[in-house]
Amino acid sequence: MSAKPAPIYADNAATSFPKPREVIDTVSSVLGSMSLSPGRSAHQYSLECSRLIFDTREALADFFNCPDSSRIAFTCNVTEALNVGIFGLLGRVLHPGDHVITTALEHNSVMRPLRYLEKTSGISISILPVSGDGEVMVSELPRLMRDNTRLIVANHVSNVTGAVADIEAIGRNKGNAVFMVDAAQSAGVFPIDVVSMNIDMLAFTGHKSLLGPTGSGGFYLRQGLSLRPLKMGGTGSNSETEIQPDFMPDCHEAGTPNTLGIAGLGAGVGFVNRTGLAAIREHEQRLCRLFLESVGQIKEILVFGPAADRERAAVISLRVKGKSESEVAQSLDRDFHIMVRAGLHCAPGAHRTMGTFADGTVRFSFGFFNTEADVTACLTALEIISKN
Ligand SMILES: Cc1ncc(COP(=O)(O)O)c(C=O)c1O
């Protein structure tokens, strides 16, 4: 009987795996060495915890070129950050009758809050279209802008097509609108500079390319912009008053935080910094090109998204003619020990524009720890599946 091949994880757009050794070691040593409740008590464990959280905040501020680390608040993922951002603007920046622009590639963590506001708060929404190869047509932005456009929300990298949106161009043309970026798929692979990109709010998740644990994430909010908190409660600050503090980051950090997740996220950012964003990107691009160039030779396979020579992430959607998406993903897992994701990837709008709604696609997403041998094994498996 032949030995079972080593599993190949190609689902990094869902969450990265494996995590760097230092992330695992940090989480484990923090769990075993301190009490995990920062900023509440004045004893040494609590102070050490506060220092850990402060260090991660500083590391993230530095990473995204935020002028002030107190403008970064932690959440449990990018979904929570985007919800704080979108709902938090209501009554402050967004009022009934106002207009929002977003893109056809958004994840449900953007579209569901926006559609809810459209239904309940009289907000109207315009959608930036996507070109045939899955890229957001930023050139259409001026045409969609109105006098009452108060918010522009854009995904930096599509979790379906791997396309990279030109967020610099959106930032340049945003007028007076608040510009919110969903960096779920880009943070940790593509450079992000909130100042030069003119980003008012950057939402990120810790467990994808920032290589931290699940349950970690956050957002940067530009000085001068305030959001109504989604949750209120103990912050360890201003405890004499029953009114939620109005200063960052405390106003958005009620409740004991996910100290373990934040510590692991700090270690993940440390790994990315030491490895170098350019080196990470180059490695992932090489894998992506290798995959795209060869998969294009298999005539039963239809690939969606930008071509190999375009700037794109290593997130690749495809279909195998004559096979359902779930059938392909199941065969990859069962017969070849290759883990991918099939379906709509929580972004139905992206599939509508690509014509792959409602079955979706099979998505391969390669990360920093994948190798060329992994890619070759994926290609061999696809070749066999598509011919059977
Ligand atoms: C573009 C995009 N936005 C938002 C999310 C939601 O991420 P999380 O589950 O970490 O909140 C994802 C996750 O797949 C994503 O790809």
The ligand as an SDF file (V2000), in Angstrom:
LIG
                    3D

 16 16  0  0  0  0  0  0  0  0999 V2000
  -12.0580   40.2400    1.5140 C   0  0  0  0  0  0  0  0  0  0  0  0
  -12.5100   39.6890    2.8290 C   0  0  0  0  0  0  0  0  0  0  0  0
  -13.1500   40.4830    3.6840 N   0  0  0  0  0  0  0  0  0  0  0  0
  -13.5720   40.0260    4.8770 C   0  0  0  0  0  0  0  0  0  0  0  0
  -13.3380   38.7430    5.2780 C   0  0  0  0  0  0  0  0  0  0  0  0
  -13.8040   38.2890    6.6340 C   0  0  0  0  0  0  0  0  0  0  0  0
  -12.6980   37.9180    7.4160 O   0  0  0  0  0  0  0  0  0  0  0  0
  -12.8720   37.5030    8.9400 P   0  0  0  0  0  0  0  0  0  0  0  0
  -13.6040   36.2010    8.9070 O   0  0  0  0  0  0  0  0  0  0  0  0
  -11.4770   37.3630    9.4460 O   0  0  0  0  0  0  0  0  0  0  0  0
  -13.6370   38.5600    9.6110 O   0  0  0  0  0  0  0  0  0  0  0  0
  -12.6630   37.8720    4.4240 C   0  0  0  0  0  0  0  0  0  0  0  0
  -12.4560   36.4700    4.8000 C   0  0  0  0  0  0  0  0  0  0  0  0
  -12.4040   35.5740    4.0160 O   0  0  0  0  0  0  0  0  0  0  0  0
  -12.2380   38.3610    3.1680 C   0  0  0  0  0  0  0  0  0  0  0  0
  -11.5860   37.5800    2.3100 O   0  0  0  0  0  0  0  0  0  0  0  0
  1  2  1  0
  2  3  1  0
  2 15  2  0
  3  4  2  0
  4  5  1  0
  5  6  1  0
  5 12  2  0
  6  7  1  0
  7  8  1  0
  8  9  2  0
  8 10  1  0
  8 11  1  0
 12 13  1  0
 12 15  1  0
 13 14  2  0
 15 16  1  0
M  END
$$$$
